[in-house]
Each structure stands twice: as structure tokens, then as C-alpha cells.
Amino acid sequence: MLGISIYLQDTERVSEIVSTAYDNGFQTIFSSLHIPEESNVDYLARLTELGTAAREKNMQLILDISENALHHIGLQFEQAEKIRELGVTGLRIDYGIGADAIALMSKKCAIYLNASTINQDFLNQLTSLGADMSQIEAFHNYYPKPGTGLSEAFFHEKNTFFKVKRLANFCFCAW
């Protein structure tokens, strides 16, 4: 999967950026709803614009969310239909969202969990809650600065665990 990141707080020329990415073979857009509290930006309008551009190019749009971030734009986690209407095809789950809600949403869209926090107990909990495990994948966090990020040993340990569990996982690199 080739993907680009477009962050809503500094997004201008969305259609142009998405078109250029698409023309160069990219299929996925990653964005985030982690919004600074003091921001006056209309994030719902920007997300709608980004979702429209993604849909026009048949690109996946993965949105990094938390419960508070959704509330900031007037949505709730359980409103999968409204979130999907915005063009979002998958949710990267962050803090504040429990296993019950994740299991429910896995029946409605792709779910990407924080790879560092997934363990056997959590997978068991999701399974017991009826999660659609075919919709759940693991995303390692993106660490854009040198000297930050995961140790190589932890990274390999997690990836080995995901391979055994047949859980797809992804990492993101800056260069």
C-alpha cells in the first residue's frame, strides 16, 4: 500500500494534492482528527473536502481519531454511517475508545489499532465482543524525528506476534 498523509490543520489545495498522489500510484490517504483545542479551523468542512477528493479518485481515507476528536466535529464513534458519508473508509483508533465500541465499529468499517498496545488479552476481548477480526489491522505509530520511536527488539517482537495471530500490520517511515 502506498499512502500519503494530509493533515487537516494545514490543508490547502486538497484536490490537487490528492490528484497528484493518485497519478503517482498512491491508493491511501492518512489524516488525523487530533485537533488543537484553540483552533478556529472548520475541521468538518476540511474533512468533507478531503473525503470528497478521496472518493473521486477511489482512494482509501484512514482517519486517526479519539473520542474527543470526534466530539469536536459533532460526531460520535458509533455513527459509522455519518463518518463513512464523509469519505472515511477506515479508522485508526487512538486513546479513549473502548473495546465495545471498537468491536461494534469493526462490523461497519476497517479498524486500525495502535500496534504497540495490542496484546493477547485485548484480542481475546475483541473476539468475545464479536468483533469482525477480518476488519482489524495494526498500525505502528509514526515517529518523524530521529531518536524517537520503537526499539528494534520491540518492533520485531510485536511483528512476530502479529504474524502468529495473522493480523496485518504496517509501519510508516520518514526519510
N, C-alpha and C positions, 0 to 999 in steps of 0.2 A: 504494500500500500504506500503510495506517495501522497503526502499531505502537506498543507501549508497551515500556518497559524495566522489568523486575522483577529486582532483584539478590538473589541467594540469601542473602547475609550479613545483609540486613535485611528478610527476607520474613516477614510475618505476614499473616493474612487473605488468603492466596493465592486461594482460590476466589472470595471476594468481589471482589477486585481484577480478576481475570480476567473474571468475570461482568459487572461494570460496564463494563469496556473493550469486551467483546463487544456489550453492549447499546447502546453508543455508536458502533458501526461499525468497531471495530478488529479486524483479522484476524491480526495478527502480534505475537508476544512475543519480545523480545530479552532474553537473560540472559547471564551470564558465569560461567565456572568459574575465573576468576583469583582464587585463594583465598589469603588471608593465611596464612603459614606457622604463626603462633601460634594460629590459630582452632581452637576446640573444637566448632564447629558441625558437625552431620552433614549435609554438603552433598549426599550421595547421597539421603538422605531428603527433603531440601528440593527437589532436582531432580525426584525421583519425584512429589512432591506437585504441583509446577508442571506437569510433563508430563501428569499425570492431568487437571488443570484445563483445560489447553490442549486435550487430546483431547476432553474432554466438550463443548467449545464449537467443535470442529473448527477450531481456530486453529493457525497455524504457530508453532513454537517454534524459534528460532535461538539456538544456544549458542556463545558466544565461548570458544574453547579454545586450550590449548597442550598439548604432550606432557606436561609436568609436572603440569598441572591435572588431566588425565585420570587419571594415575597416583595422584594424591592421593585420588581416589574409587574406586580399584581397577579402572579400565578402561584399555584401550589403544586407540589411534586406529583400529586395524584391526578393532575389534569393533563394526562398524556396526550389526549386528543388536541387540546389547545397548543401544547408545546410542539406537537408534530405539524399542526397547521402553520406554524411559523417556519417550517422547513427543516426543523431539527430531526435528525434520523437516529441519533444516539446520545446518551447522557453519560458524561464522565462524573461519577459520584465522588463528592468530597464530604467533609465533615458535616455532621448534623442530620444525616439521613439514615434512619434505622433499617434493619434487615426486613421488617414487614413491608415497608414502602418499596424497598429495592426488589423484593420478590414480586410484589404487585406490578411494578413498572416493567419488570423483565418480560411480562406477558404482552407488553404493548410496544416496546422499542428495545434497541440494543443498549446494553448497560456495560460501562467500562469502569472497573473498580481500581482503587489505588493498590498497585501490586505490592507495595511494602506492608500493607496492613492485612492482606488476605492470609488466613491460616485455615487449618483443617476444621476447627470448631466453627468458624464463620461459614465455610462451605456447607457443613452439616446443617447449620441453622437455616441457610437459604434453601437447601433441599427440603428440609422438614416443613418449610413455609410454602412449598410448592413453586419455587422459582423456576422459570424456564432457563435451565443452565446452558442451553444452546445459544442463548442471547447474552451471556455474560462472558466478558473477557477482562484481562488485566492490563492496565497501563502503568508503567513505571513513571514516576514524576519526571518532569523536565527540569534539569539544573543548568541554567545558562552560564554560570560563572565557573571559571577554573577553580578547582579545590573544593567544590561543593558536590553533593551527590552521594551516591551509594558506594560502599566499598565493593571491590571486585568480588570478594568472597560472598558477601550478602547477595549481590546481584546474581551470581551463579547458583547460590542456594535456592533463591526464590524461583529462578527459571527452571531448575531441576524439579522443584515441587510442582510447578505448573505443567511441565511436560508429563510427569507421572499422572497428574489429575486431568490431563488432556484439556487444559484451559489455555486458550490462545493468549499470548502476552506480547506486549510491544514496548519498545523503548524509543526515546527521542534524543537526537544528538544535535549539538550546535557545533559549528565549525567556522 
